[in-house]
Amino acid sequence: MKKIVVFILPFFIIVMLTGCNSSKTIYQPEGTIIKDSHDYVMLPGDYSWKEDNVEMTTLSAYDIGELADQFETLEVEKNDILTFHITKSPSSIIVTKYNEDGTSEVIETTNHQLTMPNNSGTYIYEMKARWPQGKINFVFDVHVK
């Protein structure tokens, strides 16, 4: 009987200590583009978050073009519609499309969907998602056939 108590007591103490830990893990939001039922994870850029007593800030070492180079360019057709999803339900999302000629424009989204351009070429998209706790930028690129 003494052996059982000696074994159970340390196990009980470990369970109580891990169960009493009040800290929670804070995860960085993730963004995905959905094309033909396949999810493609967008590359995160700058990120800042403040929740409870934790504050995190990460500045990307790459500019938007360099981030887009690291993303597997999606091949799309003119006027295709892509769906996107960002975890943690941001309170606002601003999407900017960068054209090959260096110009950019803010793109409107409806129901988490983006309509691809009707001109052939390669385009970089940046999504700026915001929450009361923080913000993050995501980048992906497409080649319109």
C-alpha positions in Angstrom: 0.0 0.0 0.0 2.9 2.4 0.8 4.3 1.9 -2.7 1.0 2.9 -4.3 0.8 6.1 -2.2 4.4 7.0 -3.0 3.6 6.5 -6.7 0.3 8.3 -6.7 1.3 11.3 -4.6 4.0 12.7 -7.0 1.6 12.1 -9.9 -1.1 14.0 -8.1 1.2 16.9 -7.3 2.3 17.1 -11.0 -1.3 17.1 -12.2 -2.2 19.8 -9.7 0.7 22.0 -10.6 0.1 21.8 -14.3 -3.6 22.2 -13.8 -3.1 25.4 -11.7 -0.9 27.1 -14.3 -3.0 30.1 -15.4 -0.9 31.1 -18.3 -2.2 30.5 -21.8 -0.5 30.2 -25.1 -0.9 33.1 -27.5 -0.7 32.1 -31.1 0.1 34.4 -34.0 -2.8 34.7 -36.4 -2.5 32.7 -39.7 -3.8 33.7 -43.1 -4.6 31.3 -45.9 -5.7 31.7 -49.6 -8.1 29.0 -50.8 -7.9 28.1 -54.5 -9.6 25.0 -56.0 -10.2 23.6 -52.5 -6.5 23.9 -51.6 -5.2 26.1 -48.8 -2.0 28.1 -49.3 -0.5 29.8 -46.2 0.2 33.5 -46.8 3.6 34.7 -45.6 3.4 36.9 -42.5 5.2 40.2 -42.4 5.2 42.7 -39.5 3.3 41.5 -36.4 2.4 43.1 -33.1 0.1 41.8 -30.4 -0.7 42.7 -26.8 -2.9 40.4 -24.7 -3.1 40.1 -20.9 0.5 40.9 -19.7 2.2 39.8 -22.9 3.3 42.1 -25.7 5.0 40.8 -28.9 6.4 42.6 -31.9 8.1 41.1 -34.9 9.3 43.2 -37.8 9.9 41.3 -41.0 13.4 41.2 -42.3 12.0 41.2 -45.8 10.1 43.8 -47.9 6.9 42.9 -49.6 8.6 41.8 -52.9 11.0 39.6 -51.0 8.2 38.0 -49.1 6.3 37.4 -52.3 9.4 35.7 -53.8 9.2 33.2 -51.0 5.6 32.4 -51.6 4.7 29.8 -54.2 3.1 32.0 -56.8 -0.5 30.9 -57.5 -1.5 30.5 -61.2 -4.9 31.9 -61.8 -7.2 32.8 -64.6 -8.5 36.3 -65.4 -11.4 37.3 -63.0 -10.9 34.1 -60.9 -12.3 34.5 -57.4 -10.0 33.5 -54.5 -11.2 33.0 -50.9 -9.1 34.0 -47.9 -9.3 33.2 -44.2 -7.5 34.8 -41.3 -7.7 33.2 -37.9 -8.9 35.0 -34.8 -11.5 36.9 -36.9 -9.9 40.4 -37.4 -12.0 43.5 -36.9 -10.7 45.0 -40.2 -8.8 43.8 -43.3 -7.3 46.1 -45.9 -6.1 44.5 -49.1 -3.6 46.3 -51.3 -2.7 45.0 -54.8 0.8 45.8 -56.2 1.1 45.9 -60.0 4.1 45.0 -62.1 4.6 48.7 -63.0 5.1 49.7 -59.4 1.6 51.2 -58.8 -0.7 49.9 -56.1 -4.4 50.1 -55.2 -6.6 49.2 -52.3 -8.9 46.3 -53.3 -12.4 45.8 -52.0 -13.3 42.4 -50.7 -16.7 40.8 -50.3 -17.3 37.7 -48.0 -13.6 37.1 -47.7 -13.2 36.8 -51.5 -10.9 38.6 -54.0 -11.6 38.9 -57.7 -8.4 38.5 -59.7 -7.5 41.2 -62.3 -8.7 40.9 -65.9 -5.2 41.6 -67.3 -2.4 39.1 -67.5 0.6 39.6 -65.3 2.0 39.0 -61.8 0.5 40.8 -58.9 1.5 41.0 -55.2 -1.2 41.2 -52.6 -0.7 42.5 -49.0 -3.4 42.0 -46.4 -3.3 44.2 -43.3 -5.4 42.5 -40.6 -6.2 44.3 -37.3 -7.7 43.4 -34.0 -8.1 45.4 -30.8 -5.1 43.4 -29.5 -2.8 44.0 -32.5 -2.1 43.7 -36.2 -0.3 41.6 -38.8 0.5 41.9 -42.5 0.2 38.9 -44.9 1.7 38.6 -48.4 1.0 36.4 -51.4 1.3 36.7 -55.1 -0.5 35.5 -58.2 0.3 35.1 -61.9 -2.8 35.8 -64.0 -2.7 33.9 -67.3 
